[in-house]
Protein backbone atom coordinates (compact mmCIF):
# COMPACT_ATOMS: atom_id res chain seq x y z
CA UNK A 1 0.00 0.00 0.00
CA UNK A 2 1.36 3.38 -1.00
CA UNK A 3 2.24 5.90 1.70
CA UNK A 4 -0.18 8.41 0.14
CA UNK A 5 -3.09 6.00 0.59
CA UNK A 6 -2.21 5.50 4.24
CA UNK A 7 -1.99 9.27 4.81
CA UNK A 8 -5.39 9.81 3.14
CA UNK A 9 -7.05 7.28 5.44
CA UNK A 10 -10.33 8.76 6.70
CA UNK A 11 -11.85 6.87 9.62
CA UNK A 12 -14.26 9.60 10.71
CA UNK A 13 -17.31 7.76 9.38
CA UNK A 14 -16.14 4.20 10.16
CA UNK A 15 -17.35 2.10 13.08
CA UNK A 16 -14.54 -0.03 14.49
CA UNK A 17 -15.04 -2.80 17.02
CA UNK A 18 -12.16 -3.70 19.36
CA UNK A 19 -12.54 -7.19 20.89
CA UNK A 20 -10.11 -8.13 23.64
CA UNK A 21 -10.67 -9.60 27.09
CA UNK A 22 -7.96 -7.37 28.59
CA UNK A 23 -9.34 -3.89 29.30
CA UNK A 24 -5.90 -2.25 29.17
CA UNK A 25 -5.31 -3.64 25.64
CA UNK A 26 -8.71 -2.36 24.51
CA UNK A 27 -7.83 1.07 25.89
CA UNK A 28 -4.41 1.12 24.19
CA UNK A 29 -5.88 0.08 20.83
CA UNK A 30 -8.75 2.56 21.15
CA UNK A 31 -6.28 5.36 21.90
CA UNK A 32 -4.18 4.41 18.86
CA UNK A 33 -7.31 4.32 16.69
CA UNK A 34 -8.38 7.74 17.97
CA UNK A 35 -4.91 9.08 17.16
CA UNK A 36 -5.31 8.01 13.53
CA UNK A 37 -8.76 9.60 13.21
CA UNK A 38 -11.26 6.95 14.27
CA UNK A 39 -14.30 8.54 15.89
CA UNK A 40 -16.70 5.64 16.39
CA UNK A 41 -14.98 2.91 18.38
CA UNK A 42 -16.91 0.17 20.15
CA UNK A 43 -15.37 -2.33 22.53
CA UNK A 44 -16.23 -5.84 23.67
CA UNK A 45 -14.54 -7.95 26.33
CA UNK A 46 -15.77 -11.24 24.85
CA UNK A 47 -17.09 -12.84 21.68
CA UNK A 48 -20.70 -12.90 22.88
CA UNK A 49 -20.79 -9.12 23.24
CA UNK A 50 -18.89 -8.74 19.96
CA UNK A 51 -21.53 -10.77 18.11
CA UNK A 52 -24.27 -8.53 19.48
CA UNK A 53 -22.41 -5.48 18.11
CA UNK A 54 -21.86 -7.13 14.72
CA UNK A 55 -25.55 -8.02 14.58
CA UNK A 56 -26.91 -4.65 15.73
CA UNK A 57 -24.43 -2.16 14.26
CA UNK A 58 -22.92 -1.54 10.85
CA UNK A 59 -19.36 -2.53 11.79
CA UNK A 60 -16.70 -1.52 9.27
CA UNK A 61 -13.75 -3.28 10.92
CA UNK A 62 -13.09 -5.68 13.80
CA UNK A 63 -9.78 -5.75 15.68
CA UNK A 64 -9.79 -9.14 17.38
CA UNK A 65 -7.68 -10.78 20.09
CA UNK A 66 -7.05 -14.52 19.77
CA UNK A 67 -6.78 -15.48 23.44
CA UNK A 68 -10.28 -15.07 24.88
CA UNK A 69 -12.63 -17.28 26.85
CA UNK A 70 -15.02 -19.02 26.52
CA UNK A 71 -14.97 -18.34 22.76
CA UNK A 72 -11.52 -17.62 21.30
CA UNK A 73 -10.88 -15.01 18.66
CA UNK A 74 -10.32 -17.66 15.99
CA UNK A 75 -13.62 -19.33 16.90
CA UNK A 76 -15.33 -15.94 16.67
CA UNK A 77 -13.79 -15.36 13.24
CA UNK A 78 -14.85 -18.77 11.93
CA UNK A 79 -18.40 -18.24 13.18
CA UNK A 80 -18.48 -14.76 11.64
CA UNK A 81 -17.31 -16.10 8.26
CA UNK A 82 -20.02 -18.78 8.41
CA UNK A 83 -22.90 -16.37 8.98
CA UNK A 84 -25.78 -16.18 6.51
CA UNK A 85 -25.88 -12.37 6.45
CA UNK A 86 -23.40 -11.24 3.78
CA UNK A 87 -22.69 -7.88 5.45
CA UNK A 88 -21.64 -9.58 8.68
CA UNK A 89 -19.78 -12.42 6.96
CA UNK A 90 -17.68 -9.99 4.92
CA UNK A 91 -16.73 -7.66 7.78
CA UNK A 92 -12.97 -7.02 7.63
CA UNK A 93 -11.12 -8.52 10.61
CA UNK A 94 -7.59 -7.87 11.82
CA UNK A 95 -6.24 -10.35 14.35
CA UNK A 96 -4.30 -8.54 17.09
CA UNK A 97 -2.51 -11.06 19.27
CA UNK A 98 0.72 -11.81 21.09
CA UNK A 99 1.34 -15.05 19.17
CA UNK A 100 4.03 -15.14 16.50
CA UNK A 101 3.69 -18.87 15.81
CA UNK A 102 3.57 -19.63 12.11
CA UNK A 103 0.90 -22.27 12.76
CA UNK A 104 -1.41 -19.62 14.24
CA UNK A 105 -0.74 -17.10 11.51
CA UNK A 106 -1.59 -19.70 8.87
CA UNK A 107 -4.72 -20.78 10.77
CA UNK A 108 -5.89 -17.16 11.00
CA UNK A 109 -5.16 -16.59 7.31
CA UNK A 110 -7.07 -19.73 6.40
CA UNK A 111 -10.00 -18.60 8.56
CA UNK A 112 -10.30 -15.39 6.52
CA UNK A 113 -8.52 -12.52 8.27
CA UNK A 114 -7.62 -9.28 6.54
CA UNK A 115 -4.52 -8.70 8.63
CA UNK A 116 -2.43 -10.03 11.51
CA UNK A 117 -0.72 -7.80 14.06
CA UNK A 118 1.48 -8.87 16.95
CA UNK A 119 1.19 -7.10 20.32
CA UNK A 120 2.44 -4.66 21.29
CA UNK A 121 1.25 -2.86 18.17
CA UNK A 122 2.83 0.40 17.10
CA UNK A 123 0.45 3.13 15.93
CA UNK A 124 2.18 3.13 12.53
CA UNK A 125 1.66 -0.63 12.02
CA UNK A 126 -1.95 -0.33 13.19
CA UNK A 127 -2.61 2.52 10.76
CA UNK A 128 -1.03 0.55 7.91
CA UNK A 129 -3.11 -2.58 8.68
CA UNK A 130 -6.34 -0.58 9.03
CA UNK A 131 -5.66 1.25 5.75
CA UNK A 132 -5.01 -2.05 3.99
CA UNK A 133 -8.16 -3.69 5.40
CA UNK A 134 -10.42 -0.73 4.63
CA UNK A 135 -8.71 0.56 1.51
CA UNK A 136 -9.07 -1.07 -1.87
CA UNK A 137 -11.37 -3.97 -1.05
CA UNK A 138 -10.23 -7.38 -2.18
CA UNK A 139 -12.77 -9.76 -3.67
CA UNK A 140 -14.49 -11.86 -1.05
CA UNK A 141 -14.28 -15.61 -1.68
CA UNK A 142 -16.71 -18.27 -0.41
CA UNK A 143 -15.88 -21.90 -1.15
CA UNK A 144 -16.42 -25.19 0.66
CA UNK A 145 -13.19 -24.79 2.61
CA UNK A 146 -12.48 -21.03 2.67
CA UNK A 147 -14.47 -17.88 3.30
CA UNK A 148 -12.64 -14.57 3.41
CA UNK A 149 -10.82 -11.97 1.36
CA UNK A 150 -8.98 -13.13 -1.74
CA UNK A 151 -5.47 -13.93 -0.57
CA UNK A 152 -3.88 -13.05 -3.89
CA UNK A 153 -2.58 -9.58 -3.27
CA UNK A 154 0.06 -9.50 -5.99
CA UNK A 155 -1.14 -9.37 -9.56
CA UNK A 156 1.96 -9.78 -11.71
CA UNK A 157 0.74 -9.05 -15.24
CA UNK A 158 4.17 -9.86 -16.63
CA UNK A 159 4.16 -13.48 -15.40
CA UNK A 160 3.61 -15.82 -18.37
CA UNK A 161 4.43 -19.21 -16.82
CA UNK A 162 2.29 -22.36 -16.94
CA UNK A 163 0.69 -21.52 -13.57
CA UNK A 164 -0.82 -18.29 -14.96
CA UNK A 165 -4.59 -18.22 -14.73
CA UNK A 166 -6.39 -17.26 -17.90
CA UNK A 167 -9.13 -14.66 -18.00
C-alpha positions as CSV (number, residue, x, y, z in Angstrom):
1,X,0.0,0.0,0.0
2,X,1.4,3.4,-1.0
3,X,2.2,5.9,1.7
4,X,-0.2,8.4,0.1
5,X,-3.1,6.0,0.6
6,X,-2.2,5.5,4.2
7,X,-2.0,9.3,4.8
8,X,-5.4,9.8,3.1
9,X,-7.0,7.3,5.4
10,X,-10.3,8.8,6.7
11,X,-11.8,6.9,9.6
12,X,-14.3,9.6,10.7
13,X,-17.3,7.8,9.4
14,X,-16.1,4.2,10.2
15,X,-17.3,2.1,13.1
16,X,-14.5,0.0,14.5
17,X,-15.0,-2.8,17.0
18,X,-12.2,-3.7,19.4
19,X,-12.5,-7.2,20.9
20,X,-10.1,-8.1,23.6
21,X,-10.7,-9.6,27.1
22,X,-8.0,-7.4,28.6
23,X,-9.3,-3.9,29.3
24,X,-5.9,-2.3,29.2
25,X,-5.3,-3.6,25.6
26,X,-8.7,-2.4,24.5
27,X,-7.8,1.1,25.9
28,X,-4.4,1.1,24.2
29,X,-5.9,0.1,20.8
30,X,-8.7,2.6,21.2
31,X,-6.3,5.4,21.9
32,X,-4.2,4.4,18.9
33,X,-7.3,4.3,16.7
34,X,-8.4,7.7,18.0
35,X,-4.9,9.1,17.2
36,X,-5.3,8.0,13.5
37,X,-8.8,9.6,13.2
38,X,-11.3,7.0,14.3
39,X,-14.3,8.5,15.9
40,X,-16.7,5.6,16.4
41,X,-15.0,2.9,18.4
42,X,-16.9,0.2,20.2
43,X,-15.4,-2.3,22.5
44,X,-16.2,-5.8,23.7
45,X,-14.5,-8.0,26.3
46,X,-15.8,-11.2,24.9
47,X,-17.1,-12.8,21.7
48,X,-20.7,-12.9,22.9
49,X,-20.8,-9.1,23.2
50,X,-18.9,-8.7,20.0
51,X,-21.5,-10.8,18.1
52,X,-24.3,-8.5,19.5
53,X,-22.4,-5.5,18.1
54,X,-21.9,-7.1,14.7
55,X,-25.6,-8.0,14.6
56,X,-26.9,-4.7,15.7
57,X,-24.4,-2.2,14.3
58,X,-22.9,-1.5,10.9
59,X,-19.4,-2.5,11.8
60,X,-16.7,-1.5,9.3
61,X,-13.8,-3.3,10.9
62,X,-13.1,-5.7,13.8
63,X,-9.8,-5.7,15.7
64,X,-9.8,-9.1,17.4
65,X,-7.7,-10.8,20.1
66,X,-7.1,-14.5,19.8
67,X,-6.8,-15.5,23.4
68,X,-10.3,-15.1,24.9
69,X,-12.6,-17.3,26.8
70,X,-15.0,-19.0,26.5
71,X,-15.0,-18.3,22.8
72,X,-11.5,-17.6,21.3
73,X,-10.9,-15.0,18.7
74,X,-10.3,-17.7,16.0
75,X,-13.6,-19.3,16.9
76,X,-15.3,-15.9,16.7
77,X,-13.8,-15.4,13.2
78,X,-14.9,-18.8,11.9
79,X,-18.4,-18.2,13.2
80,X,-18.5,-14.8,11.6
81,X,-17.3,-16.1,8.3
82,X,-20.0,-18.8,8.4
83,X,-22.9,-16.4,9.0
84,X,-25.8,-16.2,6.5
85,X,-25.9,-12.4,6.5
86,X,-23.4,-11.2,3.8
87,X,-22.7,-7.9,5.4
88,X,-21.6,-9.6,8.7
89,X,-19.8,-12.4,7.0
90,X,-17.7,-10.0,4.9
91,X,-16.7,-7.7,7.8
92,X,-13.0,-7.0,7.6
93,X,-11.1,-8.5,10.6
94,X,-7.6,-7.9,11.8
95,X,-6.2,-10.4,14.4
96,X,-4.3,-8.5,17.1
97,X,-2.5,-11.1,19.3
98,X,0.7,-11.8,21.1
99,X,1.3,-15.0,19.2
100,X,4.0,-15.1,16.5
101,X,3.7,-18.9,15.8
102,X,3.6,-19.6,12.1
103,X,0.9,-22.3,12.8
104,X,-1.4,-19.6,14.2
105,X,-0.7,-17.1,11.5
106,X,-1.6,-19.7,8.9
107,X,-4.7,-20.8,10.8
108,X,-5.9,-17.2,11.0
109,X,-5.2,-16.6,7.3
110,X,-7.1,-19.7,6.4
111,X,-10.0,-18.6,8.6
112,X,-10.3,-15.4,6.5
113,X,-8.5,-12.5,8.3
114,X,-7.6,-9.3,6.5
115,X,-4.5,-8.7,8.6
116,X,-2.4,-10.0,11.5
117,X,-0.7,-7.8,14.1
118,X,1.5,-8.9,17.0
119,X,1.2,-7.1,20.3
120,X,2.4,-4.7,21.3
121,X,1.3,-2.9,18.2
122,X,2.8,0.4,17.1
123,X,0.4,3.1,15.9
124,X,2.2,3.1,12.5
125,X,1.7,-0.6,12.0
126,X,-2.0,-0.3,13.2
127,X,-2.6,2.5,10.8
128,X,-1.0,0.5,7.9
129,X,-3.1,-2.6,8.7
130,X,-6.3,-0.6,9.0
131,X,-5.7,1.2,5.8
132,X,-5.0,-2.1,4.0
133,X,-8.2,-3.7,5.4
134,X,-10.4,-0.7,4.6
135,X,-8.7,0.6,1.5
136,X,-9.1,-1.1,-1.9
137,X,-11.4,-4.0,-1.0
138,X,-10.2,-7.4,-2.2
139,X,-12.8,-9.8,-3.7
140,X,-14.5,-11.9,-1.0
141,X,-14.3,-15.6,-1.7
142,X,-16.7,-18.3,-0.4
143,X,-15.9,-21.9,-1.1
144,X,-16.4,-25.2,0.7
145,X,-13.2,-24.8,2.6
146,X,-12.5,-21.0,2.7
147,X,-14.5,-17.9,3.3
148,X,-12.6,-14.6,3.4
149,X,-10.8,-12.0,1.4
150,X,-9.0,-13.1,-1.7
151,X,-5.5,-13.9,-0.6
152,X,-3.9,-13.0,-3.9
153,X,-2.6,-9.6,-3.3
154,X,0.1,-9.5,-6.0
155,X,-1.1,-9.4,-9.6
156,X,2.0,-9.8,-11.7
157,X,0.7,-9.0,-15.2
158,X,4.2,-9.9,-16.6
159,X,4.2,-13.5,-15.4
160,X,3.6,-15.8,-18.4
161,X,4.4,-19.2,-16.8
162,X,2.3,-22.4,-16.9
163,X,0.7,-21.5,-13.6
164,X,-0.8,-18.3,-15.0
165,X,-4.6,-18.2,-14.7
166,X,-6.4,-17.3,-17.9
167,X,-9.1,-14.7,-18.0
